[in-house]
Amino acid sequence: MGLRQSITPYLWFDGTAKEAADFYVSVFPNSRIVTVGTNSEETPGPTGSVLVVLFELDGVRFGAINGGSTYTLSEATSFMIDCATQEEIDYYWERLGAGGQYQACGWLKDRFGLSWQVNSSALVEQAHADPAAGARVMKAMMDMVKIDLARLRQALDGA
């Protein structure tokens, strides 16, 4: 029996919730669509159209709702992908960023407007353990768009 997840992030879309969920499930391993809920005669959208999608990304449950154009996704909320290798960074960077916007310091906004941080938390944690190393890593990261782990490790080591 798996761990119960007591908090589920819900993402707001304007008609693209199912398309976005399908896309995210295709990118992340061990992912699936859990359920799709449609509008009924009692809900505001067209009867039979997708209202909500529950999906899992590598075992973490998310919800997506077609809530209309009142709200939009922004960089104020992002999801960090903890990558162990440059190959993982390259994989997520290329797939999630396709059709979106690449931003500084390993951030990107996908084609649906959701922001992602594609980085290595282990390296960042090591950098925070030593203020001088942390400053070197941050300086190196500020010059990057896509994270280059080799360059960050060099900065961490003082090379």
Rosetta constraint file for C-alpha pairs under 8 A:
AtomPair CA 5 CA 60 HARMONIC 7.72 0.50
AtomPair CA 5 CA 61 HARMONIC 7.50 0.50
AtomPair CA 8 CA 61 HARMONIC 5.96 0.50
AtomPair CA 8 CA 62 HARMONIC 5.45 0.50
AtomPair CA 8 CA 63 HARMONIC 6.82 0.50
AtomPair CA 9 CA 61 HARMONIC 7.61 0.50
AtomPair CA 9 CA 62 HARMONIC 5.26 0.50
AtomPair CA 9 CA 63 HARMONIC 6.17 0.50
AtomPair CA 10 CA 62 HARMONIC 5.87 0.50
AtomPair CA 10 CA 63 HARMONIC 4.32 0.50
AtomPair CA 10 CA 64 HARMONIC 5.35 0.50
AtomPair CA 10 CA 65 HARMONIC 7.06 0.50
AtomPair CA 11 CA 62 HARMONIC 7.69 0.50
AtomPair CA 11 CA 63 HARMONIC 6.12 0.50
AtomPair CA 11 CA 64 HARMONIC 4.67 0.50
AtomPair CA 11 CA 65 HARMONIC 6.26 0.50
AtomPair CA 11 CA 73 HARMONIC 7.57 0.50
AtomPair CA 12 CA 17 HARMONIC 7.58 0.50
AtomPair CA 12 CA 64 HARMONIC 5.99 0.50
AtomPair CA 12 CA 65 HARMONIC 5.20 0.50
AtomPair CA 12 CA 66 HARMONIC 6.19 0.50
AtomPair CA 12 CA 67 HARMONIC 5.96 0.50
AtomPair CA 12 CA 68 HARMONIC 7.96 0.50
AtomPair CA 12 CA 71 HARMONIC 7.03 0.50
AtomPair CA 12 CA 72 HARMONIC 6.66 0.50
AtomPair CA 12 CA 73 HARMONIC 6.79 0.50
AtomPair CA 13 CA 17 HARMONIC 5.48 0.50
AtomPair CA 13 CA 64 HARMONIC 6.98 0.50
AtomPair CA 13 CA 65 HARMONIC 5.93 0.50
AtomPair CA 13 CA 66 HARMONIC 4.80 0.50
AtomPair CA 13 CA 67 HARMONIC 5.94 0.50
AtomPair CA 13 CA 68 HARMONIC 6.52 0.50
AtomPair CA 13 CA 69 HARMONIC 7.61 0.50
AtomPair CA 13 CA 72 HARMONIC 6.97 0.50
AtomPair CA 13 CA 73 HARMONIC 7.76 0.50
AtomPair CA 14 CA 66 HARMONIC 5.20 0.50
AtomPair CA 14 CA 67 HARMONIC 5.90 0.50
AtomPair CA 14 CA 68 HARMONIC 4.32 0.50
AtomPair CA 14 CA 69 HARMONIC 5.41 0.50
AtomPair CA 15 CA 50 HARMONIC 7.83 0.50
AtomPair CA 15 CA 66 HARMONIC 5.05 0.50
AtomPair CA 15 CA 67 HARMONIC 7.55 0.50
AtomPair CA 15 CA 68 HARMONIC 6.70 0.50
AtomPair CA 16 CA 20 HARMONIC 5.97 0.50
AtomPair CA 16 CA 66 HARMONIC 6.76 0.50
AtomPair CA 16 CA 112 HARMONIC 7.83 0.50
AtomPair CA 17 CA 21 HARMONIC 6.08 0.50
AtomPair CA 17 CA 50 HARMONIC 7.64 0.50
AtomPair CA 17 CA 51 HARMONIC 7.90 0.50
AtomPair CA 17 CA 52 HARMONIC 7.07 0.50
AtomPair CA 17 CA 53 HARMONIC 6.73 0.50
AtomPair CA 17 CA 64 HARMONIC 5.35 0.50
AtomPair CA 17 CA 65 HARMONIC 5.84 0.50
AtomPair CA 17 CA 66 HARMONIC 5.63 0.50
AtomPair CA 18 CA 22 HARMONIC 6.03 0.50
AtomPair CA 18 CA 36 HARMONIC 7.92 0.50
AtomPair CA 18 CA 50 HARMONIC 7.03 0.50
AtomPair CA 18 CA 52 HARMONIC 7.84 0.50
AtomPair CA 18 CA 53 HARMONIC 6.26 0.50
AtomPair CA 18 CA 64 HARMONIC 7.59 0.50
AtomPair CA 19 CA 23 HARMONIC 6.18 0.50
AtomPair CA 20 CA 24 HARMONIC 6.20 0.50
AtomPair CA 20 CA 112 HARMONIC 6.69 0.50
AtomPair CA 21 CA 25 HARMONIC 6.08 0.50
AtomPair CA 21 CA 33 HARMONIC 7.28 0.50
AtomPair CA 21 CA 53 HARMONIC 7.18 0.50
AtomPair CA 21 CA 55 HARMONIC 6.66 0.50
AtomPair CA 21 CA 64 HARMONIC 7.23 0.50
AtomPair CA 22 CA 26 HARMONIC 6.23 0.50
AtomPair CA 22 CA 33 HARMONIC 7.30 0.50
AtomPair CA 23 CA 27 HARMONIC 6.50 0.50
AtomPair CA 24 CA 28 HARMONIC 6.36 0.50
AtomPair CA 24 CA 57 HARMONIC 7.23 0.50
AtomPair CA 25 CA 29 HARMONIC 7.55 0.50
AtomPair CA 25 CA 31 HARMONIC 5.13 0.50
AtomPair CA 25 CA 32 HARMONIC 5.63 0.50
AtomPair CA 25 CA 33 HARMONIC 7.11 0.50
AtomPair CA 25 CA 55 HARMONIC 7.57 0.50
AtomPair CA 25 CA 56 HARMONIC 7.29 0.50
AtomPair CA 25 CA 57 HARMONIC 6.19 0.50
AtomPair CA 26 CA 31 HARMONIC 7.59 0.50
AtomPair CA 27 CA 92 HARMONIC 7.50 0.50
AtomPair CA 27 CA 95 HARMONIC 6.86 0.50
AtomPair CA 27 CA 96 HARMONIC 7.56 0.50
AtomPair CA 28 CA 57 HARMONIC 5.94 0.50
AtomPair CA 28 CA 58 HARMONIC 6.21 0.50
AtomPair CA 29 CA 57 HARMONIC 7.21 0.50
AtomPair CA 29 CA 58 HARMONIC 5.63 0.50
AtomPair CA 30 CA 57 HARMONIC 6.70 0.50
AtomPair CA 30 CA 58 HARMONIC 4.62 0.50
AtomPair CA 30 CA 59 HARMONIC 6.52 0.50
AtomPair CA 31 CA 55 HARMONIC 7.47 0.50
AtomPair CA 31 CA 56 HARMONIC 5.15 0.50
AtomPair CA 31 CA 57 HARMONIC 4.52 0.50
AtomPair CA 31 CA 58 HARMONIC 5.04 0.50
AtomPair CA 31 CA 59 HARMONIC 6.47 0.50
AtomPair CA 32 CA 55 HARMONIC 5.71 0.50
AtomPair CA 32 CA 56 HARMONIC 5.33 0.50
AtomPair CA 32 CA 57 HARMONIC 6.87 0.50
AtomPair CA 33 CA 53 HARMONIC 7.41 0.50
AtomPair CA 33 CA 54 HARMONIC 6.27 0.50
AtomPair CA 33 CA 55 HARMONIC 4.28 0.50
AtomPair CA 33 CA 56 HARMONIC 6.41 0.50
AtomPair CA 34 CA 53 HARMONIC 7.54 0.50
AtomPair CA 34 CA 54 HARMONIC 5.26 0.50
AtomPair CA 34 CA 55 HARMONIC 4.92 0.50
AtomPair CA 34 CA 56 HARMONIC 6.93 0.50
AtomPair CA 35 CA 53 HARMONIC 5.86 0.50
AtomPair CA 35 CA 54 HARMONIC 5.24 0.50
AtomPair CA 35 CA 55 HARMONIC 6.99 0.50
AtomPair CA 36 CA 50 HARMONIC 6.94 0.50
AtomPair CA 36 CA 51 HARMONIC 7.72 0.50
AtomPair CA 36 CA 52 HARMONIC 5.91 0.50
AtomPair CA 36 CA 53 HARMONIC 4.50 0.50
AtomPair CA 36 CA 54 HARMONIC 6.42 0.50
AtomPair CA 37 CA 50 HARMONIC 6.02 0.50
AtomPair CA 37 CA 51 HARMONIC 5.64 0.50
AtomPair CA 37 CA 52 HARMONIC 5.04 0.50
AtomPair CA 37 CA 53 HARMONIC 6.21 0.50
AtomPair CA 38 CA 47 HARMONIC 7.27 0.50
AtomPair CA 38 CA 48 HARMONIC 5.22 0.50
AtomPair CA 38 CA 49 HARMONIC 5.29 0.50
AtomPair CA 38 CA 50 HARMONIC 4.34 0.50
AtomPair CA 38 CA 51 HARMONIC 4.87 0.50
AtomPair CA 38 CA 52 HARMONIC 6.78 0.50
AtomPair CA 39 CA 43 HARMONIC 5.58 0.50
AtomPair CA 39 CA 44 HARMONIC 7.39 0.50
AtomPair CA 39 CA 45 HARMONIC 5.88 0.50
AtomPair CA 39 CA 46 HARMONIC 6.36 0.50
AtomPair CA 39 CA 47 HARMONIC 4.90 0.50
AtomPair CA 39 CA 48 HARMONIC 5.19 0.50
AtomPair CA 39 CA 49 HARMONIC 5.54 0.50
AtomPair CA 39 CA 50 HARMONIC 6.23 0.50
AtomPair CA 39 CA 51 HARMONIC 5.52 0.50
AtomPair CA 40 CA 45 HARMONIC 7.84 0.50
AtomPair CA 40 CA 46 HARMONIC 7.58 0.50
AtomPair CA 40 CA 47 HARMONIC 4.81 0.50
AtomPair CA 40 CA 48 HARMONIC 6.30 0.50
AtomPair CA 41 CA 46 HARMONIC 7.77 0.50
AtomPair CA 41 CA 47 HARMONIC 5.61 0.50
AtomPair CA 43 CA 47 HARMONIC 7.74 0.50
AtomPair CA 45 CA 49 HARMONIC 6.93 0.50
AtomPair CA 45 CA 51 HARMONIC 7.50 0.50
AtomPair CA 50 CA 66 HARMONIC 7.07 0.50
AtomPair CA 51 CA 65 HARMONIC 5.69 0.50
AtomPair CA 51 CA 66 HARMONIC 5.22 0.50
AtomPair CA 51 CA 67 HARMONIC 7.57 0.50
AtomPair CA 52 CA 63 HARMONIC 6.93 0.50
AtomPair CA 52 CA 64 HARMONIC 5.50 0.50
AtomPair CA 52 CA 65 HARMONIC 4.38 0.50
AtomPair CA 52 CA 66 HARMONIC 6.36 0.50
AtomPair CA 53 CA 63 HARMONIC 5.64 0.50
AtomPair CA 53 CA 64 HARMONIC 5.09 0.50
AtomPair CA 53 CA 65 HARMONIC 6.50 0.50
AtomPair CA 54 CA 61 HARMONIC 7.03 0.50
AtomPair CA 54 CA 62 HARMONIC 5.84 0.50
AtomPair CA 54 CA 63 HARMONIC 4.51 0.50
AtomPair CA 54 CA 64 HARMONIC 6.47 0.50
AtomPair CA 55 CA 61 HARMONIC 5.68 0.50
AtomPair CA 55 CA 62 HARMONIC 5.40 0.50
AtomPair CA 55 CA 63 HARMONIC 6.28 0.50
AtomPair CA 56 CA 60 HARMONIC 5.06 0.50
AtomPair CA 56 CA 61 HARMONIC 4.26 0.50
AtomPair CA 56 CA 62 HARMONIC 5.95 0.50
AtomPair CA 57 CA 61 HARMONIC 6.48 0.50
AtomPair CA 57 CA 62 HARMONIC 7.56 0.50
AtomPair CA 67 CA 71 HARMONIC 7.87 0.50
AtomPair CA 72 CA 113 HARMONIC 7.79 0.50
AtomPair CA 73 CA 77 HARMONIC 7.59 0.50
AtomPair CA 73 CA 113 HARMONIC 5.69 0.50
AtomPair CA 73 CA 114 HARMONIC 5.89 0.50
AtomPair CA 74 CA 113 HARMONIC 6.74 0.50
AtomPair CA 74 CA 114 HARMONIC 6.70 0.50
AtomPair CA 74 CA 115 HARMONIC 6.90 0.50
AtomPair CA 75 CA 109 HARMONIC 7.85 0.50
AtomPair CA 75 CA 114 HARMONIC 7.46 0.50
AtomPair CA 75 CA 115 HARMONIC 5.55 0.50
AtomPair CA 77 CA 114 HARMONIC 7.95 0.50
AtomPair CA 77 CA 115 HARMONIC 6.80 0.50
AtomPair CA 78 CA 114 HARMONIC 6.92 0.50
AtomPair CA 78 CA 115 HARMONIC 4.65 0.50
AtomPair CA 78 CA 116 HARMONIC 5.12 0.50
AtomPair CA 78 CA 117 HARMONIC 6.79 0.50
AtomPair CA 79 CA 115 HARMONIC 6.56 0.50
AtomPair CA 79 CA 116 HARMONIC 4.80 0.50
AtomPair CA 79 CA 117 HARMONIC 6.01 0.50
AtomPair CA 80 CA 116 HARMONIC 5.79 0.50
AtomPair CA 80 CA 117 HARMONIC 4.48 0.50
AtomPair CA 80 CA 118 HARMONIC 6.07 0.50
AtomPair CA 80 CA 119 HARMONIC 7.15 0.50
AtomPair CA 81 CA 116 HARMONIC 7.20 0.50
AtomPair CA 81 CA 117 HARMONIC 6.03 0.50
AtomPair CA 81 CA 118 HARMONIC 5.06 0.50
AtomPair CA 81 CA 119 HARMONIC 6.27 0.50
AtomPair CA 81 CA 120 HARMONIC 7.66 0.50
AtomPair CA 82 CA 118 HARMONIC 6.75 0.50
AtomPair CA 82 CA 119 HARMONIC 5.66 0.50
AtomPair CA 82 CA 120 HARMONIC 4.96 0.50
AtomPair CA 82 CA 121 HARMONIC 5.62 0.50
AtomPair CA 83 CA 88 HARMONIC 5.59 0.50
AtomPair CA 83 CA 89 HARMONIC 5.88 0.50
AtomPair CA 83 CA 118 HARMONIC 7.03 0.50
AtomPair CA 83 CA 119 HARMONIC 5.74 0.50
AtomPair CA 83 CA 120 HARMONIC 4.83 0.50
AtomPair CA 83 CA 121 HARMONIC 7.44 0.50
AtomPair CA 84 CA 88 HARMONIC 6.81 0.50
AtomPair CA 84 CA 120 HARMONIC 6.02 0.50
AtomPair CA 84 CA 122 HARMONIC 7.79 0.50
AtomPair CA 85 CA 89 HARMONIC 6.54 0.50
AtomPair CA 85 CA 120 HARMONIC 7.95 0.50
AtomPair CA 85 CA 149 HARMONIC 7.49 0.50
AtomPair CA 86 CA 90 HARMONIC 6.07 0.50
AtomPair CA 86 CA 148 HARMONIC 6.98 0.50
AtomPair CA 86 CA 149 HARMONIC 6.09 0.50
AtomPair CA 87 CA 91 HARMONIC 6.08 0.50
AtomPair CA 88 CA 92 HARMONIC 6.30 0.50
AtomPair CA 89 CA 93 HARMONIC 5.84 0.50
AtomPair CA 89 CA 118 HARMONIC 6.08 0.50
AtomPair CA 89 CA 119 HARMONIC 6.68 0.50
AtomPair CA 89 CA 147 HARMONIC 7.24 0.50
AtomPair CA 90 CA 94 HARMONIC 6.01 0.50
AtomPair CA 91 CA 95 HARMONIC 6.24 0.50
AtomPair CA 92 CA 96 HARMONIC 5.67 0.50
AtomPair CA 92 CA 97 HARMONIC 7.73 0.50
AtomPair CA 92 CA 118 HARMONIC 7.04 0.50
AtomPair CA 93 CA 97 HARMONIC 5.57 0.50
AtomPair CA 93 CA 108 HARMONIC 7.73 0.50
AtomPair CA 93 CA 118 HARMONIC 6.69 0.50
AtomPair CA 93 CA 146 HARMONIC 7.32 0.50
AtomPair CA 94 CA 98 HARMONIC 5.93 0.50
AtomPair CA 96 CA 100 HARMONIC 7.57 0.50
AtomPair CA 96 CA 108 HARMONIC 7.81 0.50
AtomPair CA 96 CA 109 HARMONIC 7.85 0.50
AtomPair CA 96 CA 110 HARMONIC 5.45 0.50
AtomPair CA 96 CA 111 HARMONIC 7.83 0.50
AtomPair CA 97 CA 101 HARMONIC 6.19 0.50
AtomPair CA 97 CA 102 HARMONIC 6.29 0.50
AtomPair CA 97 CA 108 HARMONIC 6.14 0.50
AtomPair CA 97 CA 109 HARMONIC 6.55 0.50
AtomPair CA 97 CA 110 HARMONIC 5.13 0.50
AtomPair CA 97 CA 111 HARMONIC 7.20 0.50
AtomPair CA 98 CA 110 HARMONIC 6.98 0.50
AtomPair CA 98 CA 111 HARMONIC 7.05 0.50
AtomPair CA 99 CA 110 HARMONIC 6.78 0.50
AtomPair CA 99 CA 111 HARMONIC 5.07 0.50
AtomPair CA 100 CA 108 HARMONIC 7.35 0.50
AtomPair CA 100 CA 109 HARMONIC 5.51 0.50
AtomPair CA 100 CA 110 HARMONIC 4.32 0.50
AtomPair CA 100 CA 111 HARMONIC 4.14 0.50
AtomPair CA 100 CA 112 HARMONIC 7.55 0.50
AtomPair CA 100 CA 113 HARMONIC 7.46 0.50
AtomPair CA 101 CA 108 HARMONIC 5.67 0.50
AtomPair CA 101 CA 109 HARMONIC 5.10 0.50
AtomPair CA 101 CA 110 HARMONIC 6.46 0.50
AtomPair CA 101 CA 111 HARMONIC 7.56 0.50
AtomPair CA 102 CA 107 HARMONIC 6.58 0.50
AtomPair CA 102 CA 108 HARMONIC 4.46 0.50
AtomPair CA 102 CA 109 HARMONIC 6.46 0.50
AtomPair CA 102 CA 145 HARMONIC 6.99 0.50
AtomPair CA 102 CA 146 HARMONIC 7.80 0.50
AtomPair CA 103 CA 107 HARMONIC 5.05 0.50
AtomPair CA 103 CA 108 HARMONIC 5.04 0.50
AtomPair CA 103 CA 109 HARMONIC 7.45 0.50
AtomPair CA 103 CA 145 HARMONIC 5.82 0.50
AtomPair CA 103 CA 146 HARMONIC 7.95 0.50
AtomPair CA 104 CA 108 HARMONIC 7.79 0.50
AtomPair CA 104 CA 142 HARMONIC 7.05 0.50
AtomPair CA 104 CA 143 HARMONIC 7.79 0.50
AtomPair CA 104 CA 144 HARMONIC 6.13 0.50
AtomPair CA 104 CA 145 HARMONIC 4.26 0.50
AtomPair CA 104 CA 146 HARMONIC 7.26 0.50
AtomPair CA 105 CA 141 HARMONIC 5.51 0.50
AtomPair CA 105 CA 142 HARMONIC 5.77 0.50
AtomPair CA 105 CA 143 HARMONIC 7.44 0.50
AtomPair CA 105 CA 144 HARMONIC 5.44 0.50
AtomPair CA 105 CA 145 HARMONIC 5.12 0.50
AtomPair CA 105 CA 146 HARMONIC 6.58 0.50
AtomPair CA 105 CA 147 HARMONIC 6.56 0.50
AtomPair CA 106 CA 117 HARMONIC 5.55 0.50
AtomPair CA 106 CA 118 HARMONIC 5.25 0.50
AtomPair CA 106 CA 119 HARMONIC 6.17 0.50
AtomPair CA 106 CA 144 HARMONIC 7.21 0.50
AtomPair CA 106 CA 145 HARMONIC 5.50 0.50
AtomPair CA 106 CA 146 HARMONIC 4.76 0.50
AtomPair CA 106 CA 147 HARMONIC 5.12 0.50
AtomPair CA 107 CA 115 HARMONIC 6.96 0.50
AtomPair CA 107 CA 116 HARMONIC 5.60 0.50
AtomPair CA 107 CA 117 HARMONIC 4.44 0.50
AtomPair CA 107 CA 118 HARMONIC 6.27 0.50
AtomPair CA 107 CA 145 HARMONIC 7.39 0.50
AtomPair CA 107 CA 146 HARMONIC 7.58 0.50
AtomPair CA 108 CA 115 HARMONIC 5.66 0.50
AtomPair CA 108 CA 116 HARMONIC 5.39 0.50
AtomPair CA 108 CA 117 HARMONIC 6.56 0.50
AtomPair CA 108 CA 118 HARMONIC 7.86 0.50
AtomPair CA 109 CA 113 HARMONIC 5.51 0.50
AtomPair CA 109 CA 114 HARMONIC 5.40 0.50
AtomPair CA 109 CA 115 HARMONIC 4.30 0.50
AtomPair CA 109 CA 116 HARMONIC 6.23 0.50
AtomPair CA 110 CA 114 HARMONIC 5.48 0.50
AtomPair CA 110 CA 115 HARMONIC 6.42 0.50
AtomPair CA 110 CA 116 HARMONIC 7.64 0.50
AtomPair CA 118 CA 146 HARMONIC 7.90 0.50
AtomPair CA 118 CA 147 HARMONIC 7.32 0.50
AtomPair CA 119 CA 147 HARMONIC 6.36 0.50
AtomPair CA 120 CA 124 HARMONIC 6.41 0.50
AtomPair CA 120 CA 149 HARMONIC 7.94 0.50
AtomPair CA 121 CA 125 HARMONIC 5.94 0.50
AtomPair CA 122 CA 126 HARMONIC 6.25 0.50
AtomPair CA 123 CA 127 HARMONIC 6.24 0.50
AtomPair CA 123 CA 152 HARMONIC 7.92 0.50
AtomPair CA 123 CA 153 HARMONIC 7.48 0.50
AtomPair CA 124 CA 128 HARMONIC 6.31 0.50
AtomPair CA 124 CA 134 HARMONIC 7.84 0.50
AtomPair CA 125 CA 129 HARMONIC 6.46 0.50
AtomPair CA 126 CA 130 HARMONIC 7.26 0.50
AtomPair CA 126 CA 134 HARMONIC 7.93 0.50
AtomPair CA 126 CA 156 HARMONIC 7.98 0.50
AtomPair CA 127 CA 131 HARMONIC 7.19 0.50
AtomPair CA 127 CA 133 HARMONIC 5.36 0.50
AtomPair CA 127 CA 134 HARMONIC 4.19 0.50
AtomPair CA 127 CA 135 HARMONIC 7.91 0.50
AtomPair CA 127 CA 137 HARMONIC 6.58 0.50
AtomPair CA 127 CA 156 HARMONIC 6.25 0.50
AtomPair CA 128 CA 133 HARMONIC 7.48 0.50
AtomPair CA 128 CA 134 HARMONIC 5.18 0.50
AtomPair CA 129 CA 134 HARMONIC 7.47 0.50
AtomPair CA 130 CA 134 HARMONIC 5.95 0.50
AtomPair CA 131 CA 135 HARMONIC 6.16 0.50
AtomPair CA 132 CA 136 HARMONIC 6.42 0.50
AtomPair CA 133 CA 137 HARMONIC 6.14 0.50
AtomPair CA 133 CA 155 HARMONIC 6.99 0.50
AtomPair CA 133 CA 156 HARMONIC 5.02 0.50
AtomPair CA 133 CA 157 HARMONIC 7.18 0.50
AtomPair CA 133 CA 158 HARMONIC 6.99 0.50
AtomPair CA 134 CA 138 HARMONIC 6.05 0.50
AtomPair CA 134 CA 156 HARMONIC 7.06 0.50
AtomPair CA 135 CA 139 HARMONIC 6.09 0.50
AtomPair CA 136 CA 140 HARMONIC 6.23 0.50
AtomPair CA 136 CA 155 HARMONIC 5.36 0.50
AtomPair CA 136 CA 156 HARMONIC 6.46 0.50
AtomPair CA 136 CA 158 HARMONIC 7.37 0.50
AtomPair CA 137 CA 141 HARMONIC 6.02 0.50
AtomPair CA 137 CA 152 HARMONIC 5.66 0.50
AtomPair CA 137 CA 153 HARMONIC 7.85 0.50
AtomPair CA 137 CA 155 HARMONIC 5.22 0.50
AtomPair CA 137 CA 156 HARMONIC 5.69 0.50
AtomPair CA 138 CA 142 HARMONIC 6.05 0.50
AtomPair CA 139 CA 143 HARMONIC 6.95 0.50
AtomPair CA 140 CA 144 HARMONIC 6.98 0.50
AtomPair CA 140 CA 151 HARMONIC 7.31 0.50
AtomPair CA 140 CA 152 HARMONIC 6.45 0.50
AtomPair CA 140 CA 155 HARMONIC 6.72 0.50
AtomPair CA 141 CA 145 HARMONIC 7.98 0.50
AtomPair CA 141 CA 147 HARMONIC 7.11 0.50
AtomPair CA 141 CA 152 HARMONIC 7.02 0.50
AtomPair CA 144 CA 148 HARMONIC 7.51 0.50
AtomPair CA 148 CA 152 HARMONIC 6.37 0.50
AtomPair CA 149 CA 153 HARMONIC 6.01 0.50
AtomPair CA 150 CA 154 HARMONIC 6.23 0.50
AtomPair CA 151 CA 155 HARMONIC 6.27 0.50
AtomPair CA 152 CA 156 HARMONIC 6.08 0.50
AtomPair CA 153 CA 157 HARMONIC 6.12 0.50
AtomPair CA 154 CA 158 HARMONIC 6.09 0.50
AtomPair CA 154 CA 159 HARMONIC 4.97 0.50
AtomPair CA 155 CA 159 HARMONIC 5.80 0.50
